[in-house]
């Protein structure tokens, strides 16, 4: 994850999310890191700004807010996951 500017626990979370479908909520990442939600908000905005993720509100699901979906193929290739069809 270093080529993308991610290190430590943040890189660990991104890898974990990618290995488990590439979808997560900010609350999940906040819980994993044990930090303030604004720190996670900045990290999500960085992922979106890099063009490797999008944040969206799932239709018909109430109470979870927005979800973040990692779709950048270079990240999955760096993790050795190759090219998957549904991202």
N, CA, C and O of each residue as an XYZ file, in Angstrom:
348
protein
N       0.812     -1.194      0.000
C       0.000      0.000      0.000
C       0.860      1.265      0.000
O       0.350      2.368     -0.193
N       2.160      1.100      0.216
C       3.048      2.265      0.249
C       3.029      3.074     -1.044
O       3.079      4.303     -0.981
N       2.959      2.431     -2.224
C       2.925      3.240     -3.456
C       1.725      4.190     -3.526
O       1.749      5.173     -4.266
N       0.687      3.893     -2.759
C      -0.518      4.726     -2.758
C      -0.522      5.728     -1.609
O      -1.467      6.502     -1.456
N       0.542      5.709     -0.799
C       0.645      6.647      0.310
C      -0.033      6.176      1.588
O      -0.302      6.983      2.478
N      -0.311      4.884      1.692
C      -0.980      4.336      2.874
C       0.002      3.473      3.645
O       0.668      2.608      3.077
N       0.084      3.720      4.959
C       0.995      2.970      5.815
C       0.292      2.587      7.113
O      -0.761      3.128      7.451
N       0.890      1.655      7.821
C       0.422      1.292      9.151
C      -0.979      0.718      9.186
O      -1.383     -0.042      8.306
N      -1.714      1.097     10.223
C      -3.055      0.551     10.443
C      -4.040      0.943      9.343
O      -4.965      0.189      9.040
N      -3.845      2.109      8.750
C      -4.745      2.512      7.656
C      -4.563      1.586      6.459
O      -5.538      1.148      5.849
N      -3.306      1.292      6.127
C      -3.032      0.365      5.025
C      -3.581     -1.021      5.352
O      -4.115     -1.709      4.482
N      -3.445     -1.417      6.602
C      -3.966     -2.712      7.040
C      -5.483     -2.770      6.858
O      -6.019     -3.784      6.411
N      -6.176     -1.678      7.207
C      -7.637     -1.648      7.050
C      -8.035     -1.719      5.580
O      -8.947     -2.465      5.221
N      -7.367     -0.958      4.735
C      -7.707     -0.964      3.307
C      -7.520     -2.364      2.736
O      -8.362     -2.844      1.978
N      -6.418     -3.021      3.098
C      -6.177     -4.388      2.630
C      -7.269     -5.328      3.137
O      -7.789     -6.146      2.378
N      -7.611     -5.212      4.406
C      -8.658     -6.052      4.989
C      -9.986     -5.843      4.269
O     -10.687     -6.805      3.952
N     -10.324     -4.596      4.015
C     -11.569     -4.292      3.305
C     -11.549     -4.890      1.899
O     -12.552     -5.439      1.442
N     -10.422     -4.785      1.221
C     -10.317     -5.332     -0.142
C     -10.465     -6.850     -0.144
O     -11.112     -7.410     -1.029
N      -9.874     -7.511      0.834
C      -9.973     -8.968      0.914
C     -11.389     -9.438      1.232
O     -11.738    -10.590      0.973
N     -12.203     -8.549      1.791
C     -13.566     -8.920      2.181
C     -14.619     -8.155      1.389
O     -15.615     -7.701      1.953
N     -14.406     -8.012      0.107
C     -15.417     -7.440     -0.769
C     -15.218     -5.992     -1.152
O     -15.858     -5.517     -2.090
N     -14.349     -5.270     -0.456
C     -14.049     -3.895     -0.831
C     -15.073     -2.867     -0.393
O     -15.048     -1.734     -0.873
N     -15.980     -3.236      0.515
C     -17.033     -2.319      0.955
C     -16.976     -2.196      2.477
O     -16.839     -3.195      3.184
N     -17.081     -0.962      2.975
C     -17.077     -0.736      4.417
C     -17.783      0.569      4.734
O     -18.041      1.381      3.846
N     -18.093      0.764      6.012
C     -18.657      2.030      6.477
C     -17.579      2.784      7.249
O     -16.600      2.197      7.711
N     -17.775      4.081      7.378
C     -16.837      4.883      8.164
C     -16.806      4.406      9.613
O     -15.753      4.407     10.251
N     -17.963      3.999     10.127
C     -18.037      3.529     11.515
C     -17.176      2.283     11.726
O     -16.544      2.136     12.772
N     -17.149      1.395     10.746
C     -16.311      0.201     10.853
C     -14.835      0.579     10.916
O     -14.088      0.048     11.737
N     -14.419      1.495     10.049
C     -13.016      1.910     10.018
C     -12.659      2.643     11.307
O     -11.571      2.445     11.847
N     -13.558      3.483     11.806
C     -13.324      4.204     13.061
C     -13.141      3.220     14.212
O     -12.248      3.392     15.042
N     -13.976      2.202     14.263
C     -13.876      1.189     15.306
C     -12.559      0.426     15.206
O     -11.927      0.144     16.224
N     -12.147      0.094     14.001
C     -10.905     -0.642     13.779
C      -9.699      0.161     14.247
O      -8.810     -0.371     14.911
N      -9.672      1.440     13.900
C      -8.536      2.287     14.262
C      -8.614      2.800     15.696
O      -7.590      3.118     16.299
N      -9.817      2.880     16.239
C      -9.992      3.430     17.576
C      -9.647      4.908     17.632
O      -8.994      5.371     18.568
N     -10.091      5.643     16.619
C      -9.756      7.064     16.525
C     -11.025      7.897     16.327
O     -12.134      7.365     16.286
N     -10.841      9.192     16.206
C     -11.953     10.118     15.993
C     -12.486      9.955     14.574
O     -11.725      9.694     13.643
N     -13.781     10.109     14.419
C     -14.419      9.895     13.113
C     -13.932     10.872     12.043
O     -13.976     10.543     10.857
N     -13.471     12.057     12.427
C     -12.978     13.011     11.423
C     -11.687     12.529     10.770
O     -11.443     12.811      9.596
N     -10.869     11.813     11.512
C      -9.636     11.253     10.955
C      -9.979     10.247      9.850
O      -9.340     10.220      8.798
N     -10.986      9.435     10.106
C     -11.446      8.473      9.106
C     -12.084      9.200      7.931
O     -11.907      8.789      6.784
N     -12.818     10.266      8.196
C     -13.420     11.059      7.120
C     -12.367     11.596      6.164
O     -12.555     11.570      4.948
N     -11.256     12.084      6.712
C     -10.162     12.577      5.862
C      -9.561     11.446      5.034
O      -9.230     11.632      3.863
N      -9.423     10.275      5.647
C      -8.861      9.130      4.933
C      -9.785      8.681      3.800
O      -9.316      8.351      2.711
N     -11.089      8.669      4.052
C     -12.047      8.292      3.001
C     -11.992      9.305      1.862
O     -11.995      8.929      0.690
N     -11.943     10.584      2.208
C     -11.845     11.614      1.158
C     -10.560     11.453      0.349
O     -10.549     11.720     -0.852
N      -9.486     11.022      0.995
C      -8.228     10.784      0.281
C      -8.384      9.620     -0.700
O      -7.937      9.707     -1.843
N      -9.018      8.531     -0.256
C      -9.268      7.394     -1.152
C     -10.093      7.823     -2.361
O      -9.777      7.473     -3.498
N     -11.145      8.579     -2.102
C     -12.010      9.059     -3.187
C     -11.222      9.995     -4.100
O     -11.348      9.918     -5.323
N     -10.418     10.870     -3.521
C      -9.602     11.799     -4.298
C      -8.570     11.106     -5.163
O      -8.215     11.608     -6.229
N      -8.085      9.957     -4.718
C      -7.132      9.173     -5.506
C      -7.824      8.439     -6.652
O      -7.165      7.882     -7.530
N      -9.143      8.444     -6.637
C      -9.894      7.789     -7.706
C      -9.974      6.281     -7.574
O     -10.257      5.589     -8.552
N      -9.727      5.758     -6.375
C      -9.764      4.309     -6.183
C     -10.976      3.851     -5.373
O     -11.158      2.657     -5.137
N     -11.806      4.814     -4.948
C     -12.987      4.466     -4.157
C     -14.095      5.471     -4.419
O     -13.854      6.587     -4.881
N     -15.303      5.052     -4.116
C     -16.444      5.967     -4.149
C     -17.201      5.794     -2.838
O     -17.136      4.747     -2.194
N     -17.909      6.832     -2.465
C     -18.756      6.762     -1.282
C     -20.183      6.999     -1.748
O     -20.461      7.955     -2.472
N     -21.079      6.125     -1.327
C     -22.452      6.219     -1.798
C     -23.431      5.823     -0.696
O     -23.078      5.115      0.247
N     -24.645      6.289     -0.835
C     -25.710      5.921      0.102
C     -26.493      4.779     -0.530
O     -27.080      4.944     -1.599
N     -26.503      3.624      0.125
C     -27.220      2.496     -0.467
C     -28.728      2.726     -0.429
O     -29.269      3.099      0.612
N     -29.407      2.511     -1.544
C     -30.856      2.730     -1.575
C     -31.593      1.681     -0.748
O     -31.267      0.494     -0.780
N     -32.580      2.146     -0.017
C     -33.439      1.230      0.721
C     -32.879      0.700      2.027
O     -33.534     -0.105      2.690
N     -31.681      1.129      2.417
C     -31.100      0.670      3.679
C     -30.979      1.870      4.599
O     -30.273      2.830      4.289
N     -31.663      1.815      5.723
C     -31.646      2.944      6.653
C     -30.755      2.634      7.849
O     -30.627      1.485      8.271
N     -30.146      3.681      8.380
C     -29.414      3.550      9.620
C     -27.923      3.312      9.513
O     -27.241      3.299     10.538
N     -27.380      3.122      8.304
C     -25.935      2.911      8.223
C     -25.209      4.068      7.551
O     -23.980      4.066      7.486
N     -25.934      5.040      7.058
C     -25.280      6.160      6.384
C     -24.719      5.753      5.043
O     -25.340      4.991      4.302
N     -23.548      6.261      4.735
C     -22.932      5.965      3.443
C     -21.967      4.789      3.558
O     -21.446      4.488      4.632
N     -21.747      4.142      2.430
C     -20.744      3.082      2.376
C     -19.637      3.523      1.427
O     -19.864      4.306      0.504
N     -18.467      3.020      1.666
C     -17.326      3.300      0.803
C     -16.994      2.005      0.069
O     -16.910      0.938      0.675
N     -16.810      2.114     -1.231
C     -16.496      0.940     -2.049
C     -15.171      1.180     -2.749
O     -15.034      2.120     -3.532
N     -14.200      0.331     -2.468
C     -12.885      0.421     -3.104
C     -12.966     -0.323     -4.432
O     -13.284     -1.511     -4.472
N     -12.675      0.388     -5.512
C     -12.798     -0.224     -6.838
C     -11.527     -0.096     -7.668
O     -11.478     -0.607     -8.787
N     -10.512      0.561     -7.161
C      -9.288      0.802     -7.932
C      -8.504     -0.474     -8.189
O      -7.989     -1.088     -7.254
N      -8.411     -0.868     -9.425
C      -7.719     -2.106     -9.784
C      -6.256     -2.131     -9.356
O      -5.766     -3.189     -8.961
N      -5.531     -1.000     -9.416
C      -4.131     -1.042     -8.974
C      -3.977     -1.474     -7.510
O      -3.003     -2.142     -7.165
N      -4.915     -1.104     -6.663
C      -4.842     -1.521     -5.254
C      -5.011     -3.034     -5.149
O      -4.259     -3.693     -4.431
N      -5.984     -3.582     -5.851
C      -6.210     -5.023     -5.799
C      -5.025     -5.786     -6.394
O      -4.661     -6.849     -5.892
N      -4.432     -5.263     -7.440
C      -3.250     -5.914     -8.031
C      -2.074     -5.868     -7.071
O      -1.332     -6.844     -6.957
N      -1.891     -4.745     -6.375
C      -0.803     -4.620     -5.397
C      -0.974     -5.615     -4.249
O       0.010     -6.046     -3.650
N      -2.204     -5.974     -3.945
C      -2.484     -6.938     -2.879
C      -2.455     -8.380     -3.378
O      -2.648     -9.312     -2.597
N      -2.214     -8.565     -4.673
C      -2.157     -9.902     -5.241
C      -3.517    -10.514     -5.505
O      -3.639    -11.730     -5.654
N      -4.544     -9.672     -5.564
C      -5.898    -10.168     -5.804
C      -6.264    -10.205     -7.278
O      -7.315    -10.728     -7.647
N      -5.407     -9.655     -8.118
C      -5.659     -9.694     -9.547
C      -6.874     -8.901     -9.976
O      -7.345     -8.014     -9.265
N      -7.365     -9.235    -11.137
C      -8.492     -8.515    -11.721
C      -9.774     -9.307    -11.500
O      -9.967    -10.371    -12.089
N     -10.631     -8.790    -10.662
C     -11.919     -9.434    -10.395
C     -13.001     -8.710    -11.179
O     -12.898     -7.510    -11.433
N     -13.999     -9.415    -11.545
C     -15.057     -8.852    -12.382
C     -15.917     -7.809    -11.695
O     -16.215     -6.770    -12.285
N     -16.309     -8.057    -10.496
C     -17.301     -7.195     -9.832
C     -16.655     -6.314     -8.774
O     -16.493     -6.713     -7.621
N     -16.299     -5.136     -9.182
C     -15.748     -4.154     -8.246
C     -16.413     -2.837     -8.495
O     -16.107     -1.854     -7.821
